[in-house]
């Protein structure tokens, strides 16, 4: 379902939505920018979690490294951490926190209770840890709308998945 979330709803935001906002990808970026603008304007309420937000910022720094240095995505993390000076030359990811705060997205903390629930949800829904933690946050907060581009959530019952495509 496209990101046409009805006005007044509360929606949990996955990392890829933020990523598409900060990294230009035809089609996806425009839809995500419009969606996040609706949150900024107060039409809908956006919520995410620290673990999701950290994943988004991580993806932005990797994308900048690929673009700036022409590096292959394969083995990128290892090269960035083992080659002196590469990380110091990256800056785009630094605007991510202040930009998201200015959008009025509520960011929920990752707790041990969420991690414990995520461990169960990981097995139940065959989700990796961060996706299971996202789902645990949604359940704890009573949120049933999810903005994501991740097809893994399509199999989860009880939520409505909204995608930028």
C-alpha positions as CSV (number, residue, x, y, z in Angstrom):
1,X,0.0,0.0,0.0
2,X,1.5,3.4,-0.9
3,X,2.3,5.9,1.9
4,X,-1.2,7.4,1.7
5,X,-1.8,7.0,5.5
6,X,-5.0,8.7,6.6
7,X,-4.8,12.0,8.4
8,X,-4.7,11.6,12.2
9,X,-3.2,8.1,12.3
10,X,-0.1,7.1,14.2
11,X,2.6,5.3,12.2
12,X,5.8,3.6,13.1
13,X,8.6,4.4,10.7
14,X,11.2,1.9,9.6
15,X,14.9,2.8,8.9
16,X,14.6,2.6,5.1
17,X,12.0,5.4,5.1
18,X,14.5,7.8,6.7
19,X,17.3,6.4,4.4
20,X,15.3,7.2,1.3
21,X,14.7,10.7,2.6
22,X,18.4,11.4,3.0
23,X,19.8,9.4,0.0
24,X,18.4,10.2,-3.4
25,X,16.8,7.1,-5.0
26,X,14.4,7.8,-7.9
27,X,10.8,7.2,-7.0
28,X,11.4,6.2,-3.4
29,X,12.9,9.4,-2.1
30,X,10.1,11.6,-3.3
31,X,7.4,9.5,-1.7
32,X,9.4,9.3,1.6
33,X,10.1,13.1,1.7
34,X,6.4,13.8,1.2
35,X,5.4,11.3,3.9
36,X,7.9,12.8,6.4
37,X,6.7,16.3,5.5
38,X,3.1,15.2,6.5
39,X,4.5,14.2,9.9
40,X,6.3,17.5,10.2
41,X,3.0,19.4,9.4
42,X,1.2,17.4,12.0
43,X,-1.2,15.6,9.6
44,X,0.0,12.2,11.0
45,X,2.0,11.2,14.0
46,X,5.4,9.5,13.3
47,X,7.1,7.3,15.8
48,X,10.3,5.3,15.6
49,X,12.9,3.8,18.0
50,X,16.5,4.5,18.8
51,X,17.5,1.1,17.3
52,X,15.7,1.9,14.0
53,X,17.1,5.4,14.0
54,X,20.6,4.2,14.5
55,X,20.2,1.7,11.6
56,X,19.0,4.6,9.3
57,X,22.0,6.8,10.2
58,X,24.3,3.8,9.6
59,X,22.8,3.3,6.1
60,X,23.3,7.0,5.3
61,X,27.0,6.9,6.3
62,X,27.5,3.8,4.1
63,X,25.7,5.4,1.1
64,X,27.8,8.5,1.5
65,X,31.0,6.4,1.5
66,X,30.0,4.6,-1.7
67,X,29.1,7.9,-3.4
68,X,32.1,9.9,-2.2
69,X,34.9,7.4,-2.5
70,X,33.4,5.1,-5.2
71,X,33.7,2.1,-3.0
72,X,31.9,-1.2,-3.6
73,X,29.2,-2.0,-1.0
74,X,30.8,-5.4,-0.5
75,X,33.1,-5.3,2.5
76,X,32.4,-1.6,2.9
77,X,32.1,-1.6,6.7
78,X,35.4,-3.4,7.1
79,X,37.2,-0.9,4.8
80,X,35.7,2.1,6.6
81,X,36.8,0.9,10.0
82,X,40.2,-0.3,8.9
83,X,41.3,2.5,6.5
84,X,42.4,5.6,8.4
85,X,40.7,8.8,7.4
86,X,37.7,7.5,5.5
87,X,35.2,8.0,8.2
88,X,36.6,11.4,9.0
89,X,35.8,12.5,5.5
90,X,32.1,11.7,5.8
91,X,29.7,14.3,7.1
92,X,26.2,13.9,5.6
93,X,25.1,11.4,8.3
94,X,25.7,14.2,10.9
95,X,22.6,16.1,9.8
96,X,20.3,13.1,10.3
97,X,19.5,13.5,14.0
98,X,18.7,17.2,13.9
99,X,16.7,16.8,10.8
100,X,14.5,14.0,12.2
101,X,14.0,15.9,15.5
102,X,12.8,18.9,13.4
103,X,10.3,16.7,11.7
104,X,8.7,16.0,15.1
105,X,9.2,12.3,14.9
106,X,8.9,10.7,18.4
107,X,11.8,8.4,19.1
108,X,11.3,5.6,21.6
109,X,14.1,4.1,23.7
110,X,15.2,0.5,23.3
111,X,14.7,-1.3,26.6
112,X,15.4,-4.8,27.9
113,X,11.7,-5.5,27.9
114,X,11.5,-4.6,24.2
115,X,14.6,-6.8,23.5
116,X,13.0,-9.7,25.4
117,X,9.8,-9.4,23.4
118,X,11.7,-9.0,20.2
119,X,13.5,-12.4,20.8
120,X,10.1,-14.1,20.8
121,X,8.8,-12.1,17.9
122,X,11.9,-13.0,15.9
123,X,11.0,-16.7,16.1
124,X,7.3,-16.2,15.7
125,X,7.5,-14.0,12.6
126,X,10.9,-15.1,11.3
127,X,12.3,-11.5,11.6
128,X,15.9,-10.5,12.3
129,X,16.6,-8.7,15.6
130,X,16.2,-5.1,14.5
131,X,12.9,-5.8,12.7
132,X,11.6,-7.8,15.6
133,X,12.5,-5.0,18.0
134,X,10.6,-2.6,15.7
135,X,7.6,-4.9,15.9
136,X,7.9,-5.2,19.7
137,X,7.9,-1.4,19.9
138,X,4.8,-1.2,17.8
139,X,3.0,-3.8,20.0
140,X,4.1,-2.1,23.2
141,X,2.8,1.3,22.0
142,X,-0.4,-0.1,20.4
143,X,0.6,1.1,16.9
144,X,-0.8,-0.8,14.0
145,X,0.5,1.2,11.0
146,X,4.0,0.7,9.7
147,X,5.8,2.8,7.0
148,X,8.6,0.6,5.5
149,X,9.9,-0.8,2.3
150,X,10.7,-4.1,3.9
151,X,8.6,-7.0,2.5
152,X,9.4,-9.1,5.6
153,X,6.6,-7.3,7.5
154,X,4.0,-8.4,4.9
155,X,3.6,-11.7,6.7
156,X,2.9,-10.1,10.1
157,X,-0.8,-10.1,11.0
158,X,-2.5,-7.3,12.9
159,X,-0.6,-4.4,11.2
160,X,-1.0,-2.4,8.1
161,X,2.1,-2.0,6.0
162,X,2.6,1.2,4.0
163,X,5.3,1.3,1.3
164,X,6.8,4.1,-0.8
165,X,6.3,2.0,-4.0
